[in-house]
Amino acid sequence: MFLALCAAESGLLFLLLSIYRGALKPDLSSFVFSPPGIVFVVSVVIILHSVWWMVYTFKTRGSSKTKYSMMAAGMNVLMLFLLIASAEMLFRSLSKDSEVGEALFGIVLCPRQWEAIVARQHAVLDKTAAEGTYNIYDEHEGWTIAPSYSNKSREEFSSREGLRSPRPEVSFADLRSRYSGRAEQPASVRIALIGDSMTYGHEVRCEESWGHALKSHLHPSAQVLNFAVAAYGLNQVFLRYENEVRPWHPHIVIIGVSSEMIRRINNIYPVLMNPGWAGFPFLRPRLMVTDGALTIINSPLPTPEEILTHSTVSTLPYLNLDDYYIRSHWTRGGSWSLLEGSCIFRFLYSLRPPSDLGYENRRENAVQSSQVVLQYLVGKIMDDGSTPLLVYFPYKREATPSTKPGDENSPLSLRVLRNSGFQFLDPSSCLKDAEISAAYAKGGHYSPRGNTYIARCLFPVVEAAMKQL
C-alpha cells in the first residue's frame, strides 16, 4: 500500500512536469511523440496502476486492516506535505542571484520570473535616483554616459559632454583639452573612438586605457575622444556616431568591433540576452533597413519606468523583434502560477532545462544584420570626410584559436569584418607579445598591460592616417 501510494505521488509529479514542458508544443501529435509526451504516458500508466492496486487492496482486506491502511495513507500524505513545505523553505533560502540568473545548487532556475526582475530594477532605479549613475537613459541609443559624473571612488569620470575623462570637469569642446592635461596649442586633428566596453577600456582607469596610451604616442596636435559606451551593440554604435560623434567633425574614427557587439545587435531587452543583468533597466534600439535606409523600429525608446509597468514579460513592446526571447524560459502565469511559484518545481524543471533551438539562427541573423550596419556606418563616416579605421578586439577565448577565413567557428566579429570586405587591424599578435594571461583583466576586458600593447599596435596605423590628412 505504502509503495503504491509513493508511486502514485511520483507519477503525479512527473505528470505535471511533462504537461508543463509539453504545453508549448504546437499540436497533440508533436507532444505525444516527444520526450515529455512519453513521460506523460508512462506517468499515467503508473498512476492508474497504483490507484487500481490501492482500491484492490482496500476491497480484499478486512475492515480492521482497512482502517490501518487509511491511517497509513493519511500519515503518508501528512508527511509528504510537511516534507514539501520544509524543502520549499530550504530551497528558497539557498537560492541566490548569479551572473546567469537565479540559481540553486549551481543550477540556473527556469522558468524565469519577470516579477523578480521588476522588483530588482525598481530598487536600482530608486538607488540611482538618490545617488546618481554613470549610465543614463537615452531615447535613441538606450543609454549613454552622464555628463560631469564621478563615482564614489573618484576613479571614473566623464567630461561635461558625457565622454570618458581622466579627471572631473573636463570639456573636450576646448581644442586645448587632452587626456594628459591642457595643451599649449589647439588640436588640429580629432580622433574619435567608438565601440563597446573593449573600446571604452572597462575594468581599468582612464589613464590605463588604450585610448589614453595611444594619445601619449601621437603628436601633441592630436585630440583623442572616447565615445565608447559599455554593453553597446553595433546598432547603438551606429546611432552613437550619427547623434553624438558627427557634430564633433572628427578627422579619424576608430571603430572597435567585438563579438559581443555583434551578438547584441538584434537584442532589445538586455535581460533576455543576459539573465544576470536583472539590475540593468535599459533597452536597446532595434535597427532595420526600411526603404533603403536604417531606421529605429522602436523609437523613441520607452523609459525604464514605462517598461516596469508591464506585469508580464509577454506584454513587452516589440518582443517579437528580440532574437533572445524564448517563451519556454519564462513563467506563463494563469493556472500555472501555483507551480511556477514553487522553488522545488522550478528546480526539478531546470534539471533538464528547455532547449534553445534558435541559437544558430540568432548567430546568422546577427552576422547578416551587422554586415549591413557596418557598411552603413563606414559609408557615413567616409561621406562626412572622415577616415574610418576598423579594429578587431578579441576576447581571451578568441585570442588563441585558429581563425582562418571562411571558418564558421571563427569569432563573430572576425566573420563580419571579413565578409564586409573592409580592411581592419587585428592586434592579436600584440596581445600575444604581452602574454595572453597578462593581457586580460579578471572580467575579460583588457588589463593595463593589454591596453598598452594594443596602443602600440594601433600607433603606426593611426600615425599613417594622420600623415595622409
N, C-alpha and C positions, 0 to 999 in steps of 0.2 A: 504493500500500500504506500509506504513512505517513498520507495523508489519510483513508483508510478506517478506520485504527486510531484516529485522533483523533476521527473522527465517532462510532465505537462507544463510546469513553470518554465523550464528551459526552452521547451518548444515554443511557448508563447513569446518569450524574449526574442528568439531568432525570427519568429514570425513578424514581429513588429519591425525589427531591423531590416528584414528583407522587403517588407512593404514600403518602408520609408525610402530605402535605397532604390527600389524599382518604380516608385511612384512617378518619376520623371521620364520614364520610358514612353515613347510615342504611341504605342498600342499594346494590347494584351499579349499578342503573339511574341513580340520582342521581349516582353517581360518574362513570359513563361520559359522561354528558351535561353534566358540569360542566367548568370550565376545567382543573382537574387531570386529569380523565379524558381530555380532548382531548390534553393534553401527554403523557399516558401512551401513548396510541395512536400519536402521532407518534414518540415515543421508541422504541417497539417496532419500528416500521417502519424507522427509521434504523439501529437495532442489527442487525436481520435483514438489511437490505440491505448493511450494511458487512461483516458476517460472511460473507455469500454472496460478496461481491466478493473478500475475502481468501482464502477457500477456492478460488475460481475461479482467482485469480492463482497460488496455490501449485501447482495442478494443471497449469496451462498453461505454467509456466516450467520450465526445465531444473533439474537437481539442483544445479548450481553457483549459479544465481540464487536457488534456494530457500534455500540456505544463507545467502546475504547477506540475504535477506528476513527470515529467522529472527533473524539478528543485529540487524537494524534494529528488528524488533519488540521484541526483548529490551531494546535500548538505550532504546526509547521508554517501555517500562514502568518501567525503572530511573529514567529522568529524571523520569517522572511521579511516582514515589514520592518522590524527593528534592525535587521542587517542592512537593508537598503537605506534606511534613514541614517544609520551610522556611517555607512560607506559614502553616502552623498555629502554629509558634513565634512568627512575627512578629505574627500576629493576636492571639494570647494576650497578648503583651507590650504591644500597643497598646490592647486593650480596657480599659475603666475604668467605674467606677460613676458614674452621673449622677443627676439629680433624677428621672428617669423609668425608672431601671433600668440594667443593664449595657449599654454602648453601644460601638460600633466605627465609626470614621469618621462619627460623628454619627447612626448608625442604631442604634436600640434592638434588642438581640438577643432573638429568640424561637427556641425556647421558653425560658421562664424556668426556672431550676434551683432547686428547693427546697433542695437540699443547700447551695448557696452562701448562701442566706438563713439557714439553720440555723446555719452556721458564723459568720456575721456577728452574729447575735443572741446566740449563746453568748459571743462576745467582748464584746458590750455588757453582758451580764449579769455577766460576770467583772469588768469595769471598774467598774460601778455598785456591786457588792458591796464593792469595795475603797475606792471614793471617795464613795459616796452618790449620790443622784439626786433631782431635783426632782419627778419623777413616779414614783409607786409603785403597785404592784398593788392593785386593789380587787376583791373577788369579786362585787360587784353592778354597779359602774359601769365596770369595766375597768381604770381607773387614776384616781388622784387626786393631789393635791398633798401632798407630805410635810410634816408639821408641823415648825416650827422649823428651816427649811432656809435656808442662804445659800450662793450659789455662790462659786467661787474669786475672781471679780472683785468680789465684795461689791456687786453691783448688783441682785441679785434675791433677795428674801427671802420667807419665808412665816411666818405667825403660829403661835402654839402650837397653833391649831386647824386649820392647813392652809389658810389663806386668804392671798391676796396682801397683802403688807405692805411699807411703805417702809423698814422697819428690822427688825433681828432681835429676837426675844424679846418681841414684842407679843402681848398677849392681848385679843382683841376681846370676850371674855366680860365684861370690865370695861367698864361702860357709859360710863366716862370716856375710854376709848381712842378716838382719832381718827387719821386719816392724818397730820395735822399735829403730833400730839403728845397730851399729856394735857389734857383739858378741865377747867374748873373745876366744871361741873355735869354730872351723869349725862345720858346721851342719853334723850330722851323719844320719839324717832322712829327706828326702824331701817329702813334701806333696803338690800335685798339685790339684787345684780346676778347674773344667771345667763346663761350662754351659752358661746360658744367663745372662740377667740383674739381675735376682734374686740371682744368684751366685756371680756376679760381685759386687753387692751392689750399684745399681743405686739409685740416689736421696740422698745418704749420702756420706760423705768424706771417704777416705780410712781408717782413724783411727776409723770410726764408723761402718765399715762393719763387718759382722760376721766372715769373714776370718781373719781379724786383731784381733778381740776379741778372736777367737779360739786360735790363736798363743799365746796370753797372758796367756792362761790357760795351755798350753802344756809345756813340758820340754824344757829348753833352747837349747837342741841339735836339735830341730825340726825347719826346714825352710819351711814356707808356701809360695807357689807361686800361684798367682791368674791368671789363663789363660782364665777366662771367658770373653766373649765379648757380649755387649748388642745387643739384637734383633736377636741373633743366633737361628737357628733351630737345631734339633737334628742331622741332616745331617752335619751341619757345625761344631758341637761339635765333631763329629766323626773324621772329617778331621783335626780339630784343634789338636786333640790328636795325630793323625798319623804324622802330619807335624811339630808341634811345641813342643808337650809335651814329646814325646818318647825320643828325644835326651837328655833330662834332666835326664832320668832314675829315675823317682820318685819312692819312696817305696810305697806310698799310693796315690791313685787317687780318689778324692771325686767328684762324678758325680751329679750335681744338676739338677733335672728334673722338669720342669714346664709345664703346659698345653699349653702355647703359643709356647714352643719349639716343641711340638707335632704338633700343627696346622701348623707350618711353614715348615714342612719337605717336603711337595710336592709343595712348592711355589718357583718360580724363581724370579719374579718381585715383590718386596715388595709393590709397589704402587697399584698392582692389589688386594692384600690382605688387605692393609690398605690405603684407599683413602686419609687419612690425611698425608700420607708420600710422598707427591708430591715433597718435597725438599730432599728426600733421594735417591741419584743417583746410588746406588749399586745393585748388583744382588746376588742371592743365587745359589749355585751349586745344581744340580739335581742328586741324587744318585739312582741307580737301580742295582738289582742283575743280573750280567752277568757272565755266566759260573761259577757259584758258588762263585763269589766274588763281592764286592761292587765297582762299577765304577762310575765316574762322566761323565754323558752323555754330558754335555755342557762345557767340559774342553778343553783348558783354557777358562776361563770366559772372555767375551768381556769387554773392559773398559767402564766406564760411557760415555766417549766421543763418542765411537763407537755406543752405544745404541741410543744416541741422534741424530744420523744421520738419523734414521728412521722417515719418515714423518707421518706414521700411526701406531697405536698400532698393527694392524693385520699383519704387516710385521716383528714383533719382532721374533728373532730366538727361536726355541723350545717352542713357545707359547702353542702348543697343550699339552705339558707336565706340564703346570702350572694349578693346580686344581682350581685356583681362577680367571681364565679368563672367563668372561661371556660376550658373544658378545653383548647382548642387553643392556649392561651397558655403551657401548662406541659409539661415533659418527661413522657414516658409510660413510660419505663423498659422493662424486658423486652428484647426483641430490638432495640429502637431505641436502646439505651443507647450503643452504639458511635458511631452517627451523632450523637446528642444531645450527646455529649461533645466533639465536634469544633467548634471555633470557626468554621472555614470553612463547615461545613454550616449552623450557626446563622445566620451572616452571609448566606449565599445564601437561606436560608428567610425571613429578615427583610427582604430587598429588596422583597418583596411580602407584608407581614405579614398574619396571619389577620384577617379582618374581624370587627367587633364588631356583630353583628346585633341585640343586645338593648339598644342604647343608649337608644332612645326608650321602650322598656318600663320600663327602670330609672328614667328620669325620671318617668314617670307613676306608677309604684309609689311612688317617694319622695314625690311630691306628695300622693298619697292617704293614705299612712301618716302623713305629717307633719301633715296636717289633723286626723286623728283624735287624735294625740298632743298637738297644741297645744290642742285643745278640752278634752282631759282635764286638761292642765296648768293652763290658765286656770280651769277649774272647780274644781280642787283649791285653787288659791290663793284664790279667792273663798269657797269653803266654809270655809277657815281664817280668814276675816275680814280678809284682806289685800287690798290694791288692786293688781291687775296692770297694768303699763304695757308695751305691746309696742313695740319699736323695730326698724325695718328698717335693717340695716347693709350698705350696698352696697360691693362691691369696686370697684376702679378701673375695670375694664371695664364695670361696671354703672352707674356714676355719670353717664355722659353720654348713652347711647342713650335713645330714646323708649321708655317703658314704659307704654303705655296699657292700661287694664283689658281683660281678655279676650285679650290678645296672647299666643299660645302661646310666643313667643320672649322673653317677659318673664323676668327673673330668677326662679329657683325660689322664693326666699324671698318675693318680692312676690306670686307666684301663690298660695302657701299662705296668706299673711296676708289677701289679698283674698277668697279662696274660703272662708276660715273665718268671715268676717263680723265680725271684730273691728276696732275702731278701733286704729290704730297710728300712730306718729310716723315720718315719713320725713325724715331730716336731709340729704337730697341737696342741697337749696338752700344749707344751711350749708356743706357741703363745697365747693360751687361758689364761695361767698364767700371761702373760704380758698384758692381756686385749686386745681383738681384735682391738678395736677402736684406741688404742695407739700403736699397733704393726705395723701399716702400715702408710706410708707417703702419702701425697696428691695424688701423681701419681700412687699409687697402689703397690709400692715396700715396702720393709720393712723399718721401721723407725729405728733410732738409738736404741731405746728400743727393737724393734722386733729383730734386729740383735744380740743384747746382749743375748737375751733369746735363740735364735737359736744356738749360740755358746755354751751356757751352755748345751743345749740338745745334741749337737754333741760331746762334750768333752769326756764323758766316752766311747763312741764308738770308737773314734779316739785313745784315750789313750790305749784301749784294743788292737786295731790293732797294735799300736807301740810296745806293750809288746810282741806280737806274733812274731814280726820281730826278 
